[in-house]
Amino acid sequence: MSDENVPFLQHYRGYFRNLLKWEELDALWKRLHGDSDQAWYIYAVGETPPTSTSNREQLARFIEEIDRLLHQEHDEDYCGIVYVDDVQSPTLIKIFDPNNLGSVCGSGFGPPPLPGWVLSRQAPCDLNAACAPPGNRRRWWQRLIG
């Protein structure tokens, strides 16, 4: 199956809005806390993607812990490392690791780094496998030492 046929990847590669202000992130967390459905997959990229959604307590604990981590490790007066598909009705949220930012917007060399965490209404797929660089990009350096 090609990546184009995986709904999660289509959505993941779509348009996202960057939450530049901490207040915008606070409003997003509040919106998620007030969501009566609470059916979110919590995916730590690099781990096996979850096959079931979190419960209300797991989501609340994740939001509390990730918010604390972002504020402690992204010591800036702006947020800028959380992206959401729809601010008013979010269904996919990308949270970048403050210690692995690279060029999140993709304007630097190579593809942007993967987020550290994803909150999604859809079951996620393995982003490391789906977004791996082609083999020739992973092995180019071997020509230099071989």
Sine and cosine of phi, psi and omega as CSV:
sin_phi,cos_phi,sin_psi,cos_psi,sin_omega,cos_omega
0.00,0.00,0.77,-0.64,0.01,-1.00
-0.98,0.20,0.33,-0.94,0.00,-1.00
-0.85,0.52,-0.50,0.86,-0.02,-1.00
-0.91,0.42,-0.35,0.94,-0.02,-1.00
-0.99,-0.11,0.09,1.00,0.01,-1.00
-0.98,-0.21,0.96,-0.28,-0.08,-1.00
-0.81,0.59,-0.65,0.76,0.00,-1.00
-0.87,0.50,-0.70,0.72,-0.02,-1.00
-0.92,0.39,-0.61,0.79,0.06,-1.00
-0.86,0.52,-0.72,0.69,0.00,-1.00
-0.92,0.40,-0.71,0.70,-0.02,-1.00
-0.84,0.55,-0.60,0.80,-0.05,-1.00
-1.00,0.02,0.08,1.00,-0.01,-1.00
-0.99,0.16,-0.28,-0.96,-0.04,-1.00
-0.98,0.20,0.70,-0.72,0.05,-1.00
-0.71,-0.70,0.52,-0.85,0.05,-1.00
-0.97,-0.23,0.73,-0.68,0.03,-1.00
-0.99,0.14,0.78,-0.62,0.08,-1.00
-1.00,0.06,0.98,-0.20,-0.10,-0.99
-0.98,0.18,-0.54,0.84,-0.08,-1.00
-0.97,-0.25,0.58,-0.81,0.06,-1.00
-0.86,0.52,-0.56,0.83,0.01,-1.00
-0.89,0.45,-0.56,0.83,0.05,-1.00
-0.92,0.39,-0.63,0.78,0.04,-1.00
-0.92,0.40,-0.68,0.74,0.04,-1.00
-0.85,0.53,-0.67,0.74,0.00,-1.00
-0.91,0.41,-0.61,0.80,0.04,-1.00
-0.90,0.44,-0.73,0.68,0.02,-1.00
-0.86,0.51,-0.67,0.74,0.00,-1.00
-0.88,0.47,-0.65,0.76,0.03,-1.00
-0.88,0.47,-0.67,0.74,0.01,-1.00
-0.92,0.39,-0.64,0.77,0.05,-1.00
-0.88,0.47,-0.57,0.82,-0.03,-1.00
-1.00,0.09,-0.07,1.00,-0.01,-1.00
-0.95,0.31,0.87,-0.50,-0.06,-1.00
-0.96,0.28,-0.41,0.91,-0.03,-1.00
-0.96,0.27,-0.77,0.64,0.05,-1.00
0.88,0.47,0.28,0.96,-0.04,-1.00
-1.00,0.07,0.99,0.15,-0.01,-1.00
-0.87,-0.49,0.68,-0.74,0.19,-0.98
-1.00,0.06,0.75,-0.66,0.07,-1.00
-0.96,-0.29,0.92,-0.39,-0.12,-0.99
-0.87,-0.49,0.90,-0.44,0.15,-0.99
-1.00,0.01,0.95,-0.30,-0.08,-1.00
-0.86,0.50,0.74,-0.68,-0.09,-1.00
0.96,-0.29,-0.40,0.92,0.10,-0.99
-1.00,-0.06,0.15,-0.99,0.08,-1.00
-0.91,0.42,0.77,-0.64,0.00,-1.00
-0.87,0.50,0.61,-0.80,0.00,-1.00
-0.93,0.36,0.48,-0.88,0.04,-1.00
-0.95,-0.32,-0.07,1.00,0.05,-1.00
-0.66,-0.76,0.38,-0.93,-0.02,-1.00
-0.98,0.19,0.31,-0.95,0.04,-1.00
-0.98,0.19,0.33,-0.94,0.14,-0.99
-1.00,-0.02,0.08,-1.00,-0.07,-1.00
-0.84,0.54,-0.68,0.74,-0.03,-1.00
-0.93,0.36,-0.64,0.77,0.03,-1.00
-0.90,0.45,-0.68,0.73,0.02,-1.00
-0.89,0.45,-0.72,0.69,0.01,-1.00
-0.87,0.48,-0.67,0.74,0.01,-1.00
-0.92,0.40,-0.66,0.75,0.04,-1.00
-0.88,0.48,-0.74,0.67,-0.01,-1.00
-0.86,0.51,-0.70,0.71,0.01,-1.00
-0.88,0.48,-0.73,0.69,-0.05,-1.00
-0.95,0.33,-0.67,0.74,-0.02,-1.00
-0.94,0.35,-0.59,0.81,0.05,-1.00
-0.89,0.45,-0.69,0.73,0.03,-1.00
-0.88,0.48,-0.73,0.69,-0.01,-1.00
-0.88,0.48,-0.71,0.70,-0.02,-1.00
-0.89,0.47,-0.68,0.73,0.00,-1.00
-0.93,0.38,-0.59,0.81,-0.02,-1.00
-0.97,0.25,-0.67,0.74,-0.15,-0.99
-0.99,-0.12,-0.24,0.97,0.08,-1.00
-0.94,-0.34,0.96,0.27,-0.13,-0.99
-0.97,0.24,0.93,0.36,0.00,-1.00
-0.75,-0.66,0.31,-0.95,0.04,-1.00
-1.00,0.04,0.13,0.99,0.08,-1.00
-0.75,-0.66,0.34,-0.94,0.02,-1.00
-1.00,0.04,-1.00,0.02,0.13,-0.99
0.96,0.27,0.09,1.00,-0.02,-1.00
-0.84,-0.54,0.23,0.97,0.07,-1.00
-0.83,-0.56,0.75,-0.66,-0.03,-1.00
-0.84,-0.54,0.63,-0.78,-0.06,-1.00
-0.72,-0.70,0.59,-0.81,-0.02,-1.00
-0.95,0.31,-0.61,0.79,-0.02,-1.00
-0.51,-0.86,0.91,-0.41,-0.09,-1.00
-0.89,0.46,-0.63,0.78,-0.06,-1.00
-0.99,0.16,-0.57,0.82,-0.01,-1.00
-0.70,-0.71,0.95,0.32,-0.09,-1.00
-0.92,0.39,0.61,-0.79,0.11,-0.99
-0.76,-0.65,-0.22,0.98,0.06,-1.00
-0.50,-0.87,0.79,-0.61,-0.04,-1.00
-0.78,-0.63,0.79,-0.61,0.05,-1.00
-0.97,-0.25,0.81,-0.59,0.00,-1.00
-0.88,-0.48,0.90,-0.43,-0.04,-1.00
-1.00,0.03,0.59,-0.81,0.00,-1.00
-0.96,0.28,0.85,-0.53,0.00,-1.00
-0.84,0.54,-0.37,0.93,-0.01,-1.00
-0.99,-0.10,0.10,0.99,0.02,-1.00
-0.56,-0.83,0.85,0.52,-0.09,-1.00
-1.00,0.08,-0.63,0.78,-0.06,-1.00
0.78,0.63,-0.72,-0.69,0.07,-1.00
-0.91,-0.41,1.00,0.06,-0.10,-0.99
-0.83,0.55,-0.57,0.82,-0.05,-1.00
-0.98,0.19,-0.17,0.99,0.03,-1.00
1.00,0.08,0.18,0.98,-0.04,-1.00
-0.99,0.10,-0.14,0.99,0.02,-1.00
-1.00,0.00,-0.37,-0.93,0.02,-1.00
-0.99,0.15,0.73,-0.68,0.04,-1.00
0.98,0.19,0.02,-1.00,-0.03,-1.00
-0.95,0.30,0.39,-0.92,0.05,-1.00
-0.91,0.41,0.41,-0.91,0.04,-1.00
-0.92,0.38,0.38,-0.92,0.10,-1.00
-0.96,0.29,0.46,-0.89,0.08,-1.00
-0.91,0.40,0.31,-0.95,0.08,-1.00
-0.98,0.18,-0.54,0.84,-0.05,-1.00
-0.58,-0.81,0.49,-0.87,0.07,-1.00
-0.72,-0.69,0.73,-0.69,0.20,-0.98
-0.95,-0.30,0.78,-0.62,-0.09,-1.00
-0.58,-0.82,0.56,-0.83,0.12,-0.99
-0.99,0.17,-0.43,0.90,0.05,-1.00
-1.00,-0.07,0.50,-0.86,0.09,-1.00
-0.90,0.44,0.82,-0.57,-0.03,-1.00
-0.98,0.21,0.38,-0.92,0.14,-0.99
-0.96,-0.27,0.12,-0.99,-0.02,-1.00
-0.94,0.33,0.97,-0.23,-0.04,-1.00
-0.93,0.37,-0.54,0.84,0.03,-1.00
-0.87,0.49,-0.66,0.75,0.01,-1.00
-0.96,0.26,-0.68,0.73,-0.07,-1.00
-0.95,0.32,-0.48,0.87,-0.08,-1.00
-0.93,-0.36,0.29,0.96,0.01,-1.00
-0.91,0.40,0.62,-0.79,0.05,-1.00
-0.91,0.41,0.42,-0.91,0.03,-1.00
-0.87,0.49,0.40,-0.91,-0.06,-1.00
-0.80,0.60,-0.62,0.79,-0.01,-1.00
-0.92,0.39,-0.44,0.90,0.04,-1.00
-0.98,0.18,-0.48,0.88,0.01,-1.00
-0.98,0.19,-0.42,0.91,-0.13,-0.99
-0.94,-0.34,0.05,1.00,-0.09,-1.00
-0.84,0.55,-0.58,0.81,-0.06,-1.00
-0.92,0.39,-0.40,0.92,-0.02,-1.00
-0.90,0.44,-0.47,0.89,0.05,-1.00
-0.91,0.41,-0.47,0.88,-0.05,-1.00
-0.96,0.28,-0.50,0.87,-0.08,-1.00
-0.95,-0.31,-0.09,1.00,-0.08,-1.00
-0.99,-0.10,0.00,0.00,0.00,0.00
